[in-house]
Amino acid sequence: MIQKLTIIVLGAFFSLTGCSVLGPVETPTINIYTLNIPASDLKITYPMREKTLLVSATQANPELQSTDMIYAQRAYELKSFARNRWAAPPASMFSALLPQYLTEHGCFRAVVSPPFIGNTDWTLQTRLLTLQQVFEKDSSTIELNMEMTLLDNRTHQIIAHQMIDTKVPATENNPYAGVVAANRATQIMLQKMVNLACPLNF
């Protein structure tokens, strides 16, 4: 009985020491990416009007409310990259970029965003509908779709409403090329929104 117990204890000991020889298990590297616009691309200006604009936080469809980077290889099926993530949910990053972009273009007397609670003339509401890298046989494309609504805070009427679609081809079939294309698509989207929010005939 004593001999049997000794064998069991020694077996457990060698099992533990064997694990320690192998060392800790390495965790896979997670690549973190951002959406951002270089300052040099924020120089186009419009005539300023005496209006103040509240830019509401960008809303998002359920699949875009996390830091997952979404891709598609066939219709109706969405997947996320295992080792690649956004630094923050895309809608959150877009919420930070849009007021900055509008401010730099100079078509409003002031551009503010939550938690601002003062009076403003107009409100800009946006919703992120699609941000995904679509893979085909030999290429991939970033699809960015958003909804924009511009409201008059005094009359509660809709000044402008539009669904905006942008597609930018990626230079390679990999996540990083998709990130580069997504940043380009974001810049195009921001410019389209500025063109709608800063019409020259208002």
C-alpha positions as CSV (number, residue, x, y, z in Angstrom):
1,M,0.0,0.0,0.0
2,I,2.9,2.4,0.9
3,Q,4.7,1.5,-2.3
4,K,1.6,2.2,-4.4
5,L,1.1,5.6,-2.6
6,T,4.7,6.5,-3.3
7,I,4.3,5.7,-7.0
8,I,1.2,7.9,-7.2
9,V,2.9,10.9,-5.4
10,L,6.1,10.6,-7.6
11,G,3.9,10.4,-10.7
12,A,2.1,13.6,-9.7
13,F,5.4,15.3,-9.0
14,F,6.9,14.4,-12.3
15,S,3.7,15.5,-14.1
16,L,4.0,18.9,-12.5
17,T,7.7,19.4,-13.1
18,G,7.1,18.3,-16.7
19,C,4.6,21.1,-17.2
20,S,7.1,23.6,-15.7
21,V,9.8,22.5,-18.1
22,L,7.5,23.4,-21.0
23,G,7.1,26.9,-19.7
24,P,4.1,29.2,-19.9
25,V,1.8,28.9,-22.9
26,E,2.2,31.9,-25.3
27,T,-0.9,33.8,-26.0
28,P,-1.4,34.9,-29.6
29,T,-0.7,38.5,-30.4
30,I,-3.7,40.7,-31.0
31,N,-3.3,43.5,-33.5
32,I,-5.2,46.7,-32.5
33,Y,-6.2,49.3,-35.2
34,T,-7.8,52.7,-35.2
35,L,-9.9,54.9,-37.5
36,N,-8.2,58.3,-37.9
37,I,-7.8,61.1,-40.4
38,P,-4.5,62.9,-40.9
39,A,-4.6,66.6,-39.9
40,S,-3.4,67.5,-43.4
41,D,-6.7,66.2,-44.9
42,L,-8.9,68.6,-42.8
43,K,-8.2,71.8,-44.7
44,I,-11.1,72.2,-47.1
45,T,-13.4,75.0,-45.7
46,Y,-16.9,76.2,-46.5
47,P,-18.5,79.7,-45.9
48,M,-19.5,79.9,-42.2
49,R,-23.1,80.3,-41.3
50,E,-24.4,81.6,-37.9
51,K,-25.5,78.2,-36.8
52,T,-24.5,75.9,-34.0
53,L,-24.5,72.2,-34.5
54,L,-24.9,69.4,-32.0
55,V,-23.3,66.1,-33.3
56,S,-25.0,63.2,-31.5
57,A,-23.1,60.1,-30.7
58,T,-23.1,57.7,-33.7
59,Q,-25.3,54.7,-33.2
60,A,-24.6,51.3,-34.7
61,N,-26.2,48.1,-35.7
62,P,-25.8,45.3,-33.1
63,E,-22.9,43.5,-34.9
64,L,-20.9,46.7,-34.9
65,Q,-21.2,47.5,-31.2
66,S,-18.0,45.8,-30.2
67,T,-14.3,46.0,-31.2
68,D,-14.6,43.0,-33.6
69,M,-13.4,43.5,-37.1
70,I,-16.1,42.0,-39.3
71,Y,-15.6,40.3,-42.6
72,A,-17.7,38.3,-45.1
73,Q,-16.8,35.6,-47.6
74,R,-20.3,34.8,-48.7
75,A,-23.7,36.4,-48.7
76,Y,-25.6,36.6,-45.3
77,E,-22.7,35.3,-43.2
78,L,-20.6,37.6,-41.1
79,K,-17.4,36.6,-39.2
80,S,-14.8,38.4,-37.2
81,F,-11.0,38.2,-37.3
82,A,-9.6,36.2,-34.3
83,R,-6.3,38.2,-33.9
84,N,-7.3,41.6,-35.1
85,R,-9.4,44.2,-33.3
86,W,-10.5,47.8,-33.4
87,A,-9.1,50.0,-30.6
88,A,-12.8,50.9,-29.8
89,P,-16.1,50.2,-31.3
90,P,-16.1,51.8,-34.8
91,A,-19.1,54.0,-34.0
92,S,-17.3,55.4,-31.0
93,M,-14.2,56.3,-33.2
94,F,-16.5,57.8,-35.8
95,S,-18.2,59.9,-33.1
96,A,-14.9,61.4,-32.2
97,L,-13.9,62.1,-35.8
98,L,-17.1,63.7,-37.1
99,P,-17.2,66.8,-34.8
100,Q,-13.5,67.4,-35.5
101,Y,-14.0,67.1,-39.2
102,L,-17.0,69.5,-39.2
103,T,-15.1,72.0,-37.0
104,E,-12.1,72.0,-39.3
105,H,-14.3,72.7,-42.4
106,G,-15.6,75.8,-40.6
107,C,-19.2,76.0,-41.9
108,F,-20.8,76.3,-38.4
109,R,-20.3,78.9,-35.8
110,A,-19.7,76.1,-33.3
111,V,-19.8,72.3,-33.4
112,V,-20.4,70.5,-30.1
113,S,-21.1,67.0,-29.0
114,P,-22.4,65.2,-25.9
115,P,-22.3,65.8,-22.9
116,F,-23.0,69.4,-24.1
117,I,-26.5,70.4,-22.8
118,G,-26.8,74.0,-24.0
119,N,-29.0,75.3,-26.9
120,T,-28.0,74.6,-30.5
121,D,-29.6,75.3,-33.8
122,W,-29.3,72.0,-35.5
123,T,-28.6,68.3,-34.6
124,L,-26.7,65.8,-36.7
125,Q,-27.6,62.2,-36.1
126,T,-25.7,59.3,-37.6
127,R,-25.9,55.5,-37.6
128,L,-23.3,53.0,-38.6
129,L,-25.0,50.3,-40.7
130,T,-22.2,48.4,-42.3
131,L,-18.4,48.2,-41.8
132,Q,-17.0,45.0,-43.2
133,Q,-14.2,43.6,-45.4
134,V,-15.8,41.6,-48.2
135,F,-13.5,38.9,-49.6
136,E,-13.9,37.6,-53.2
137,K,-11.6,35.3,-55.1
138,D,-8.6,37.5,-55.7
139,S,-9.6,40.8,-54.0
140,S,-11.4,42.3,-51.1
141,T,-13.3,45.5,-50.5
142,I,-14.3,47.6,-47.5
143,E,-18.0,48.4,-47.4
144,L,-19.0,51.3,-45.2
145,N,-22.7,52.3,-45.0
146,M,-24.2,55.0,-42.8
147,E,-27.4,56.8,-42.2
148,M,-27.4,60.6,-41.6
149,T,-30.2,62.9,-40.4
150,L,-29.9,66.7,-40.0
151,L,-32.6,68.2,-37.8
152,D,-33.7,71.8,-37.1
153,N,-33.9,72.0,-33.3
154,R,-36.4,74.9,-33.3
155,T,-39.0,73.4,-35.7
156,H,-38.0,69.7,-35.2
157,Q,-38.1,69.3,-39.0
158,I,-35.7,67.2,-41.0
159,I,-33.4,69.3,-43.0
160,A,-31.5,66.5,-44.7
161,H,-31.7,62.7,-44.6
162,Q,-29.6,60.3,-46.6
163,M,-28.2,56.7,-46.7
164,I,-24.6,57.0,-47.7
165,D,-22.7,54.0,-49.1
166,T,-18.9,53.9,-49.7
167,K,-16.8,51.1,-51.1
168,V,-13.0,51.1,-51.1
169,P,-10.9,48.3,-52.6
170,A,-8.1,46.9,-50.4
171,T,-4.7,46.5,-51.9
172,E,-4.3,43.0,-50.5
173,N,-6.4,40.2,-49.1
174,N,-5.5,40.7,-45.4
175,P,-6.9,42.5,-42.3
176,Y,-4.3,45.3,-42.4
177,A,-5.0,46.2,-46.0
178,G,-8.7,46.2,-44.9
179,V,-7.8,48.7,-42.1
180,V,-6.1,51.0,-44.6
181,A,-9.1,50.8,-46.9
182,A,-11.5,51.4,-43.9
183,N,-9.6,54.6,-43.0
184,R,-9.9,55.8,-46.6
185,A,-13.6,54.9,-46.6
186,T,-14.1,56.8,-43.4
187,Q,-12.5,59.9,-44.9
188,I,-14.8,59.7,-47.9
189,M,-17.8,59.2,-45.7
190,L,-16.9,62.2,-43.5
191,Q,-16.6,64.4,-46.6
192,K,-19.9,63.2,-48.0
193,M,-21.5,64.1,-44.6
194,V,-19.9,67.6,-44.7
195,N,-21.2,68.1,-48.2
196,L,-24.7,67.4,-46.9
197,A,-24.5,69.3,-43.6
198,C,-22.8,72.3,-45.1
199,P,-25.0,73.0,-48.2
200,L,-24.1,76.4,-49.8
201,N,-27.7,77.3,-50.4
202,F,-28.8,77.3,-46.8
